[in-house]
Amino acid sequence: MPDEPEPAGDANPAGYDAFLLLSFGGPEGPDDVMPFLRNVTRGRGIPEERLAAVAEHYHHFHGVSPINAVNRELLAALSIEFAERGINLPLYWGNRNWKPYVADAVRHMRDDGIQRALVFATSATASYSACRQYRGDLAQARAVAGDGAPELVKLRHFFDHPGFIAANTDSVRAALQSLPPEQRDLARLVFTAHSIPVTMNDSSGPEANGLYAAQQRETARLVAESVRGPGAEFDLVWQSRTGRPDMPWLEPDVNDHLRVLAANGTTSVIVSPTGFVADHVEVVWDLDVEARQTAADLGLHYARAATAGTHPAFVVAIGQLVEERLYGTEPLALGSLGLCGIDCPAGCCPAPNRAVAAG
Protein backbone atom coordinates (compact mmCIF):
# COMPACT_ATOMS: atom_id res chain seq x y z
CA MET A 1 0.00 0.00 0.00
CA PRO A 2 1.31 3.50 -0.74
CA ASP A 3 1.94 6.04 1.98
CA GLU A 4 -0.07 9.10 0.83
CA PRO A 5 1.25 9.02 -2.76
CA GLU A 6 1.76 12.21 -4.67
CA PRO A 7 2.67 12.52 -8.33
CA ALA A 8 6.42 12.64 -8.85
CA GLY A 9 7.63 15.75 -10.57
CA ASP A 10 10.76 17.20 -12.12
CA ALA A 11 12.57 16.94 -8.77
CA ASN A 12 13.51 13.38 -9.76
CA PRO A 13 15.59 13.81 -12.92
CA ALA A 14 16.42 10.10 -13.35
CA GLY A 15 12.80 9.33 -14.15
CA TYR A 16 11.88 7.35 -11.05
CA ASP A 17 8.38 7.95 -9.78
CA ALA A 18 8.04 5.65 -6.74
CA PHE A 19 9.89 3.85 -3.95
CA LEU A 20 9.23 0.25 -2.94
CA LEU A 21 10.29 -1.20 0.40
CA LEU A 22 10.86 -4.91 -0.21
CA SER A 23 11.15 -7.15 2.83
CA PHE A 24 10.89 -10.72 4.09
CA GLY A 25 7.57 -10.43 5.91
CA GLY A 26 6.33 -12.15 9.02
CA PRO A 27 3.14 -13.43 10.66
CA GLU A 28 0.97 -11.10 12.69
CA GLY A 29 -1.10 -13.64 14.59
CA PRO A 30 -1.23 -17.34 15.53
CA ASP A 31 -3.28 -18.32 12.48
CA ASP A 32 -0.65 -16.80 10.18
CA VAL A 33 2.29 -18.83 11.45
CA MET A 34 2.04 -22.13 9.56
CA PRO A 35 0.95 -20.54 6.24
CA PHE A 36 3.87 -18.12 6.58
CA LEU A 37 6.35 -20.92 7.24
CA ARG A 38 5.02 -22.86 4.26
CA ASN A 39 5.61 -19.79 2.10
CA VAL A 40 9.18 -19.46 3.39
CA THR A 41 10.04 -23.12 2.75
CA ARG A 42 8.04 -23.75 -0.42
CA GLY A 43 9.84 -26.13 -2.76
CA ARG A 44 12.41 -27.23 -0.19
CA GLY A 45 10.75 -30.41 1.00
CA ILE A 46 10.66 -29.40 4.67
CA PRO A 47 8.44 -31.88 6.57
CA GLU A 48 5.39 -30.57 8.40
CA GLU A 49 6.71 -31.76 11.75
CA ARG A 50 9.81 -29.59 11.31
CA LEU A 51 7.63 -26.59 10.48
CA ALA A 52 5.50 -27.30 13.54
CA ALA A 53 8.60 -27.25 15.73
CA VAL A 54 9.72 -23.91 14.29
CA ALA A 55 6.17 -22.58 14.69
CA GLU A 56 6.56 -22.94 18.45
CA HIS A 57 9.20 -20.21 18.35
CA TYR A 58 6.60 -17.89 16.84
CA HIS A 59 3.90 -18.96 19.28
CA HIS A 60 6.27 -18.04 22.11
CA PHE A 61 5.67 -14.47 20.88
CA HIS A 62 1.90 -14.99 20.38
CA GLY A 63 2.40 -15.68 16.68
CA VAL A 64 3.60 -12.16 15.94
CA SER A 65 6.91 -11.34 14.28
CA PRO A 66 8.18 -7.81 14.98
CA ILE A 67 9.36 -7.28 11.40
CA ASN A 68 6.12 -5.91 9.92
CA ALA A 69 5.76 -3.35 12.70
CA VAL A 70 9.37 -2.29 12.13
CA ASN A 71 8.71 -1.86 8.42
CA ARG A 72 5.66 0.31 9.09
CA GLU A 73 7.76 2.49 11.37
CA LEU A 74 10.51 2.61 8.75
CA LEU A 75 8.08 3.76 6.07
CA ALA A 76 6.81 6.52 8.35
CA ALA A 77 10.39 7.65 9.04
CA LEU A 78 11.28 7.53 5.34
CA SER A 79 8.26 9.63 4.45
CA ILE A 80 9.67 12.38 6.67
CA GLU A 81 13.25 11.85 5.49
CA PHE A 82 12.27 12.00 1.83
CA ALA A 83 10.24 15.17 2.37
CA GLU A 84 13.21 16.83 4.06
CA ARG A 85 15.46 15.85 1.14
CA GLY A 86 12.97 16.98 -1.48
CA ILE A 87 12.56 13.42 -2.76
CA ASN A 88 9.09 13.38 -4.27
CA LEU A 89 8.37 9.66 -4.42
CA PRO A 90 5.30 7.83 -3.13
CA LEU A 91 6.23 4.94 -0.84
CA TYR A 92 4.99 1.37 -1.33
CA TRP A 93 5.70 -1.79 0.63
CA GLY A 94 5.68 -5.46 -0.33
CA ASN A 95 6.97 -8.68 1.27
CA ARG A 96 8.30 -11.96 -0.08
CA ASN A 97 6.54 -14.27 2.35
CA TRP A 98 3.55 -12.52 3.95
CA LYS A 99 1.05 -9.72 3.58
CA PRO A 100 1.39 -7.22 2.08
CA TYR A 101 2.83 -9.34 -0.72
CA VAL A 102 5.14 -7.73 -3.25
CA ALA A 103 2.93 -8.84 -6.15
CA ASP A 104 0.00 -6.93 -4.64
CA ALA A 105 2.19 -3.87 -4.15
CA VAL A 106 3.34 -3.96 -7.78
CA ARG A 107 -0.25 -4.33 -9.01
CA HIS A 108 -1.18 -1.30 -6.93
CA MET A 109 1.74 0.62 -8.40
CA ARG A 110 0.63 -0.32 -11.91
CA ASP A 111 -2.91 0.86 -11.16
CA ASP A 112 -1.52 4.13 -9.81
CA GLY A 113 0.33 4.71 -13.07
CA ILE A 114 3.83 4.18 -11.70
CA GLN A 115 6.34 3.65 -14.50
CA ARG A 116 9.72 3.22 -12.82
CA ALA A 117 10.43 2.58 -9.14
CA LEU A 118 13.46 2.28 -6.91
CA VAL A 119 13.47 -0.78 -4.66
CA PHE A 120 15.11 -1.01 -1.26
CA ALA A 121 15.46 -4.62 -0.08
CA THR A 122 16.05 -5.13 3.63
CA SER A 123 19.22 -7.19 3.18
CA ALA A 124 22.60 -5.52 3.51
CA THR A 125 24.79 -8.15 1.84
CA ALA A 126 25.00 -10.36 -1.23
CA SER A 127 23.80 -13.97 -1.30
CA TYR A 128 21.12 -15.89 -3.14
CA SER A 129 18.37 -15.25 -0.57
CA ALA A 130 19.46 -11.65 0.06
CA CYS A 131 19.97 -10.63 -3.57
CA ARG A 132 19.11 -12.93 -6.47
CA GLN A 133 15.95 -14.28 -4.84
CA TYR A 134 14.68 -10.75 -4.24
CA ARG A 135 15.38 -9.94 -7.89
CA GLY A 136 13.37 -13.02 -8.79
CA ASP A 137 10.56 -11.86 -6.51
CA LEU A 138 10.46 -8.56 -8.37
CA ALA A 139 10.43 -10.24 -11.78
CA GLN A 140 7.61 -12.55 -10.72
CA ALA A 141 5.63 -9.64 -9.26
CA ARG A 142 5.92 -7.76 -12.57
CA ALA A 143 4.76 -10.86 -14.43
CA VAL A 144 1.74 -11.17 -12.13
CA ALA A 145 0.93 -7.50 -12.61
CA GLY A 146 1.08 -7.96 -16.39
CA ASP A 147 0.88 -5.19 -18.95
CA GLY A 148 1.78 -1.81 -17.56
CA ALA A 149 3.82 -3.18 -14.64
CA PRO A 150 6.48 -0.65 -13.61
CA GLU A 151 10.19 -1.12 -14.11
CA LEU A 152 11.75 -2.02 -10.75
CA VAL A 153 15.35 -1.03 -10.03
CA LYS A 154 16.92 -2.52 -6.93
CA LEU A 155 19.24 -0.32 -4.87
CA ARG A 156 22.72 -1.61 -4.04
CA HIS A 157 23.85 -3.48 -0.95
CA PHE A 158 24.76 -1.35 2.04
CA PHE A 159 26.81 -3.60 4.33
CA ASP A 160 29.50 -0.91 4.69
CA HIS A 161 27.42 2.24 4.27
CA PRO A 162 28.34 4.83 6.93
CA GLY A 163 24.74 5.10 8.14
CA PHE A 164 24.32 1.35 8.55
CA ILE A 165 27.61 1.15 10.43
CA ALA A 166 26.69 4.14 12.62
CA ALA A 167 23.33 2.61 13.58
CA ASN A 168 24.95 -0.66 14.61
CA THR A 169 27.78 1.13 16.38
CA ASP A 170 25.31 3.07 18.52
CA SER A 171 23.52 -0.16 19.37
CA VAL A 172 26.73 -1.90 20.47
CA ARG A 173 27.69 1.08 22.63
CA ALA A 174 24.26 1.07 24.25
CA ALA A 175 24.55 -2.66 24.92
CA LEU A 176 27.95 -2.15 26.52
CA GLN A 177 26.46 0.44 28.84
CA SER A 178 23.93 -2.13 30.05
CA LEU A 179 26.71 -4.32 31.44
CA PRO A 180 28.18 -3.81 34.92
CA PRO A 181 30.84 -1.08 34.67
CA GLU A 182 33.69 -3.45 35.51
CA GLN A 183 32.69 -5.75 32.61
CA ARG A 184 32.48 -3.20 29.79
CA ASP A 185 36.13 -3.20 28.79
CA LEU A 186 36.27 -6.98 29.17
CA ALA A 187 33.24 -7.77 27.01
CA ARG A 188 33.91 -9.74 23.85
CA LEU A 189 32.25 -8.32 20.75
CA VAL A 190 30.43 -11.13 18.95
CA PHE A 191 28.64 -10.37 15.67
CA THR A 192 26.06 -12.71 14.18
CA ALA A 193 24.50 -13.28 10.78
CA HIS A 194 22.17 -15.89 9.33
CA SER A 195 24.05 -19.07 8.51
CA ILE A 196 23.76 -20.29 4.93
CA PRO A 197 24.96 -23.44 3.16
CA VAL A 198 28.68 -23.34 2.43
CA THR A 199 27.87 -23.89 -1.25
CA MET A 200 25.68 -20.78 -1.26
CA ASN A 201 28.41 -18.73 0.36
CA ASP A 202 31.01 -20.00 -2.12
CA SER A 203 28.81 -18.98 -5.06
CA SER A 204 27.59 -15.67 -3.63
CA GLY A 205 29.41 -13.45 -6.07
CA PRO A 206 31.20 -13.59 -9.42
CA GLU A 207 34.24 -11.66 -8.22
CA ALA A 208 35.20 -13.70 -5.17
CA ASN A 209 34.19 -16.89 -3.46
CA GLY A 210 32.61 -16.40 -0.09
CA LEU A 211 31.37 -12.88 -0.74
CA TYR A 212 28.52 -13.24 1.74
CA ALA A 213 30.80 -14.14 4.63
CA ALA A 214 33.37 -11.54 3.54
CA GLN A 215 30.77 -8.76 3.57
CA GLN A 216 29.42 -9.88 6.93
CA ARG A 217 32.94 -9.82 8.34
CA GLU A 218 33.54 -6.36 6.90
CA THR A 219 30.42 -5.01 8.60
CA ALA A 220 31.53 -6.56 11.89
CA ARG A 221 35.04 -5.14 11.55
CA LEU A 222 33.81 -1.65 10.81
CA VAL A 223 31.44 -1.65 13.78
CA ALA A 224 34.04 -3.13 16.14
CA GLU A 225 36.60 -0.53 15.12
CA SER A 226 34.05 2.26 15.44
CA VAL A 227 33.44 1.14 19.02
CA ARG A 228 36.97 0.26 20.12
CA GLY A 229 39.36 1.68 17.57
CA PRO A 230 41.56 0.27 14.78
CA GLY A 231 42.47 -3.35 15.14
CA ALA A 232 39.68 -4.06 17.62
CA GLU A 233 39.14 -7.75 18.29
CA PHE A 234 35.80 -9.33 17.46
CA ASP A 235 34.21 -12.60 16.42
CA LEU A 236 31.83 -13.34 13.55
CA VAL A 237 29.53 -16.29 14.20
CA TRP A 238 26.32 -17.67 12.73
CA GLN A 239 22.77 -18.38 13.81
CA SER A 240 19.38 -19.61 12.61
CA ARG A 241 20.72 -22.61 10.71
CA THR A 242 18.14 -24.83 9.01
CA GLY A 243 18.62 -27.81 6.77
CA ARG A 244 19.88 -31.35 6.92
CA PRO A 245 22.51 -31.95 9.62
CA ASP A 246 24.82 -33.77 7.18
CA MET A 247 25.14 -30.74 4.90
CA PRO A 248 27.82 -28.12 5.72
CA TRP A 249 26.64 -24.65 6.72
CA LEU A 250 28.68 -21.68 7.91
CA GLU A 251 29.98 -22.17 11.44
CA PRO A 252 30.41 -21.71 14.37
CA ASP A 253 26.92 -21.39 15.79
CA VAL A 254 26.56 -18.57 18.30
CA ASN A 255 25.71 -20.93 21.16
CA ASP A 256 28.72 -23.15 20.47
CA HIS A 257 30.91 -20.06 20.35
CA LEU A 258 29.64 -18.80 23.69
CA ARG A 259 30.68 -22.12 25.23
CA VAL A 260 34.17 -21.78 23.77
CA LEU A 261 34.49 -18.21 25.06
CA ALA A 262 33.42 -19.19 28.55
CA ALA A 263 35.83 -22.12 28.58
CA ASN A 264 38.64 -19.71 27.63
CA GLY A 265 37.88 -17.34 30.49
CA THR A 266 35.64 -14.73 28.89
CA THR A 267 33.27 -13.22 31.47
CA SER A 268 30.98 -11.02 29.34
CA VAL A 269 29.78 -10.75 25.76
CA ILE A 270 27.97 -8.30 23.52
CA VAL A 271 26.08 -10.07 20.74
CA SER A 272 25.29 -7.81 17.79
CA PRO A 273 23.14 -9.17 14.91
CA THR A 274 24.68 -6.99 12.21
CA GLY A 275 23.67 -9.60 9.62
CA PHE A 276 20.03 -8.59 10.14
CA VAL A 277 18.48 -5.24 9.29
CA ALA A 278 15.50 -5.55 11.65
CA ASP A 279 14.30 -7.71 14.49
CA HIS A 280 12.18 -10.70 13.57
CA VAL A 281 11.51 -14.01 15.27
CA GLU A 282 14.83 -15.56 14.26
CA VAL A 283 16.65 -12.69 15.96
CA VAL A 284 14.57 -12.51 19.13
CA TRP A 285 14.26 -16.28 19.59
CA ASP A 286 17.83 -17.24 18.75
CA LEU A 287 19.49 -14.38 20.62
CA ASP A 288 17.05 -13.14 23.27
CA VAL A 289 15.87 -16.60 24.30
CA GLU A 290 18.32 -19.35 23.33
CA ALA A 291 21.68 -17.53 23.35
CA ARG A 292 20.73 -15.55 26.45
CA GLN A 293 19.92 -18.83 28.23
CA THR A 294 23.20 -20.35 27.05
CA ALA A 295 25.09 -17.36 28.44
CA ALA A 296 23.22 -17.61 31.75
CA ASP A 297 24.02 -21.30 32.03
CA LEU A 298 27.70 -20.46 31.45
CA GLY A 299 27.74 -17.59 33.93
CA LEU A 300 28.46 -15.01 31.22
CA HIS A 301 27.29 -11.42 31.42
CA TYR A 302 25.27 -11.02 28.23
CA ALA A 303 23.80 -8.10 26.29
CA ARG A 304 22.24 -8.11 22.85
CA ALA A 305 22.64 -5.04 20.64
CA ALA A 306 19.67 -3.77 18.66
CA THR A 307 19.39 -4.14 14.89
CA ALA A 308 19.54 -1.06 12.65
CA GLY A 309 15.73 -1.07 12.40
CA THR A 310 14.56 2.54 12.34
CA HIS A 311 17.71 4.14 13.76
CA PRO A 312 17.95 7.73 12.43
CA ALA A 313 21.36 7.10 10.86
CA PHE A 314 19.95 4.13 8.96
CA VAL A 315 16.96 6.15 7.74
CA VAL A 316 19.39 8.79 6.48
CA ALA A 317 21.42 6.06 4.77
CA ILE A 318 18.39 4.90 2.80
CA GLY A 319 17.76 8.47 1.70
CA GLN A 320 21.36 8.69 0.52
CA LEU A 321 21.08 5.41 -1.39
CA VAL A 322 18.03 6.80 -3.17
CA GLU A 323 19.87 10.02 -4.02
CA GLU A 324 22.68 8.00 -5.61
CA ARG A 325 20.19 6.80 -8.22
CA LEU A 326 18.19 9.99 -8.53
CA TYR A 327 21.01 12.48 -8.79
CA GLY A 328 24.19 10.45 -9.32
CA THR A 329 25.69 11.48 -5.97
CA GLU A 330 28.94 9.84 -4.90
CA PRO A 331 28.30 6.42 -3.31
CA LEU A 332 29.20 6.32 0.37
CA ALA A 333 31.11 3.27 1.62
CA LEU A 334 33.59 2.71 4.44
CA GLY A 335 34.93 -0.73 3.65
CA SER A 336 37.58 -2.13 1.35
CA LEU A 337 35.51 -4.69 -0.59
CA GLY A 338 34.04 -2.31 -3.14
CA LEU A 339 30.46 -1.50 -4.06
CA CYS A 340 28.11 -4.41 -4.61
CA GLY A 341 24.67 -4.70 -6.14
CA ILE A 342 24.81 -2.03 -8.85
CA ASP A 343 23.59 -3.46 -12.17
CA CYS A 344 24.29 -7.05 -11.10
CA PRO A 345 24.92 -9.54 -13.91
CA ALA A 346 22.23 -12.14 -14.46
CA GLY A 347 24.38 -14.91 -12.97
CA CYS A 348 25.23 -13.27 -9.67
CA CYS A 349 24.34 -15.00 -6.39
CA PRO A 350 22.93 -18.17 -8.03
CA ALA A 351 20.42 -20.41 -6.31
CA PRO A 352 21.91 -23.18 -4.16
CA ASN A 353 21.54 -26.83 -4.96
CA ARG A 354 18.30 -27.61 -3.15
CA ALA A 355 19.49 -31.15 -2.55
CA VAL A 356 22.17 -29.57 -0.40
CA ALA A 357 20.29 -26.65 1.11
CA ALA A 358 16.97 -28.27 1.91
CA GLY A 359 16.33 -30.26 5.04
N, C-alpha and C positions, 0 to 999 in steps of 0.2 A: 504494500500500500504506500502511496506517496505521502510525504509530509508537507501538506499545504503547497502543492506545486504551483509554480508561476512560470510563464513562458520565458525561455532563455532568450537573451538578447545579444547585442553585439559585444557585451562584456566578455564573451567566451569565443575568442577569435579562432580557436582550433575546430570549431563546429560541433562541439559536444553540447547536448541539451538536456542531460540528466546524469544522476549519480545513483549507482546501485550498490547497496551493502549486501555482500554475498557471504553467508555464514553456514555453519554446520547444522544448526537447529537443535532443539531439545524438547522433551515432553513438558507439558504444563499441567499435568494431572495424572492420577493413577491409571486411568483408562488409556492414556496416550503411550504408556511405557512400552508395552510389547509391540504395538504397531511401529513405534519409532525404532526399536531395536531391529525389527525385521527390515525396515528401510535401510538401516545402516549396514546390515550384513547381507543384503540381497545378493544372490549369486555366489556366495562363499560357502554354502553347505554347512552352516553352523547349526548344530542340532538344537531343537526347542528347549531341551533341558539345560543347555549352556546359556541360552538367552534368558531362561527363567532365573538362573543363578545371578546373572548380571542385573536382571530387573530388580532384585532385592536391594542392590545398591541405590537404585532410584527410589524405591519405596521407603528406604531409610530417610529420604528427604521428601516424603509425601508425594512422590511421583513427579516432582517439579525440578527441572534443571534450571540453574540460574542464568544460563546463557541468553535466553530470549529477553529476559528483563534487562540484562546488560546491553544487548543490542538496541533495545528501545531507548535506553538512556544515552547510548552513543549517538543514535540518530538525532535526538534532541540537542545534544551538545554540538554535533556537526552543523545542524541548522543555524545555530548561533555563530559558530566559527566561520561558516561559509558567508553569512551575511556580513560579518566584520571584514572579511577579505574581499567582498564584492564579487563572490562567486555565485552567479545566478543560475543555479541548477536545482531542479526539484529532486528530492531524495526518495528513493524506493528501497525496499528491503525484501530479499528472498533467501530461503534456506535450501540446503541440499536434502535434508532428511526429515524436516517437519514444517508445519505451517508457521509463517506463510512460505509456501514453496516458491522456488525461483521461477518455475514455469508460469505460475500465476502472476508473479510480479512482472515478468516480461510481457505477458498478454495485456496486463494493465498499461504498461508503458506503450505498447503498440496502439491500444485504444486511445491513449492520450496524445498520440501523434509524435511520440519520441522517435527520433531518427538515429541518434548516435549517443551512447552512454558510456561513461567511465565506470569501471567496476572495481570496488575494493573488496578483496577476499580476506577474511580474518585468519590468515596464515602467513607468518612472517618469513618462512623459509621455503626452499624448493624440496619437493618430493612428489611422488605420484599423487598421493591423497591431498597434498597441500597446494599442488599446482595443476598438473595435467588433468586430474579428475575434475577440478573446478572448471577448467576450460571445457571439458566434456559436458559438464552440467550446463554451461552457458550455451553450447552448441545445441544440445538437446532442447533446452528451453526455447531457443529461437525456432527450432523445427516445430515444436508444439504450437508456438504462436502463429506460425505460418506466414503468409504474405504480409508484408508490412512490418515484420519484426525488426526492432532496431539493431544496428550494429553495436556489439558489446566489446569494449576494449579494457582488458584487465590491467590494473596498475601493477607496478613491479613489487618484488619482495622488499621487505623493510627490516630485515634482521639486524642491520647495523645502522639504521637511521638514528640520528641524534635524539629525536623525540621518543622513540621506542626505548632506547638505552636510558634516557633520563627518567622515564616513567618507572622502569624496573629498578634503576638505581635508588630512586626515592623509596620504593617499596622495601628494598633490602635494608636501607638505613633505618626505616621505621621498624622493621622486624628486629634489627639489632637492639634498638632502644627498648624493646619489650623484654629483653633478657635481663637477668640480674647484672648490675654494673660490672662486677668482677669477671663476668663471663663474656663480655662483648668483644674484647680484643682476642679472646681465645676461640671464639666461635668459628667453625669451619664453614666456608661458603660452599653450598652444594646446589647446583643448578640441575633442573630436570626438564626433560622433553619426552614426548610420546615415543616409545620404542616402535621401531618398524622392522620388518624382515631385513636381514643383512643384504639379501639380493636387491631389495628396493633401494637401500642406501647406496649400494655400489652402482646402481644405474640411475641415480637421481640427478645427473647432469651430464651433458656432452663434453664439458671441458675437463672434468676431474671426477674420478670415482669418489664416492663417499661425500658428495656435496652437502647432503642433508646434515650429516654429523658435523662436517666442517663448519657449516653456517651456525649450527647450534653452539658449537664450541666458541665461535667468534663472538656471538652474543654474550655468552657467559664471561668470556675474557674481558670484553669491554665493560660489562657491568661490574665485575670484580675489581678492575683497575679504577673505575670511577669511584668505587667505595673505598678502596684501600691503597690505591696508587699503583704505578707501573710495576709489573712483575708479581702482582698479588696472586697468592695461591688460591686455587678453587678446584672443585671436582664437577664433572659433567656426568650425570647418570640418567637412567631411563625409567619410565613408569608405564603403566596401563597396557602392558603386553597382552595380546590375545593370540590365538593360533595354536597349532599343534605343538606339543612340548618337544618333539624331535626335530623341529625346524629352527635354525639359528636366527635369533633376533638380536638387536643391539643390547649390550649389557655393559655394566652391571645394573640390576634393578635397585631402586632407591632403598628398599628395605634391606637387601643384602649389603649394600654399601654402608648403611648406618651400623650394621653389626661389625663390619670391618673397622670402621672408625672407632667405635667404642672399644673394641679389642686392642686397638693401638693407642688408647689413652685419651682420645678426644672426649671432652666433657660437654660441649654444646655445639649445636648446628643451626644454621639458617638454611632452609630449603626454599629455593626460588624457582617457580615454574616458568622460566623465561621461554620455554618452548610452546607456551600457550598464550594466546592473546587475551582470553577472558576466562573467568571461572565457569566450569560446567561440572557435571557429576564426576567425571574422571579425575578432575583436579581435587574437588572437595572430598571425595571418597578416598582416593589413593593417598592424598597428603594430609588431610585434616582428620581422617579416621584411621586408616591403616598405618601410615608412616608415623603419625603422632603416637599411636599405641606402641609401635615398635620402639620408638625413642624412649617412651616411658618405661617400657620393660627393660631397656638397657641402662636406665638412669641418666639419659642424656637430657640436657636442657634443649628445648626444641622450639623454633619459631618458623612459621611459614610466611614468606613474603607474598604480597598481593600480585595478581596479574596486572598487565597494563590497563585493561578494562576501559574505563572512561577517564583515566588520568589526564589532566589538562595538557601535559606535554605530548601525550599520544594523540589527542584530538588535533593539536596543532600540526603534528607530523602528517596526519591524513590530509589536512588542508594543504600542506606543502607538497605532498605527493600528487594531489590533484593539480596544483599550479604547475608542476613539471610538465604535465600533458597540455594544460590549457595555454600556457605562456612560454614554454620552453625554458623555464628557470633551471639553474644549475642543480643537478641532483645532489642531495646531501647524504653522505655516508661516512662513517667513522672507521670502518674496518679496512682490511687489506685484501679481501677476497674479490673485490670488484662488484659492480652492479649485476643484479640477476633479475630476470623476469621481464625484460624489455624486448618485445617482439621475439618471443621464444620460438625456436624452430619446431616444426611439427613433431619431431621425435624426442623432444626433451621430456625428462621425468616419465619414462614409459611405465605402463602397468606392470605390476609384479606377476610372476607365475602363480596363479591361484592355487595350484597344487602345492606350492610352497607356503603361500601366505595364509591360506584358509586353515581353519581348525575349529 
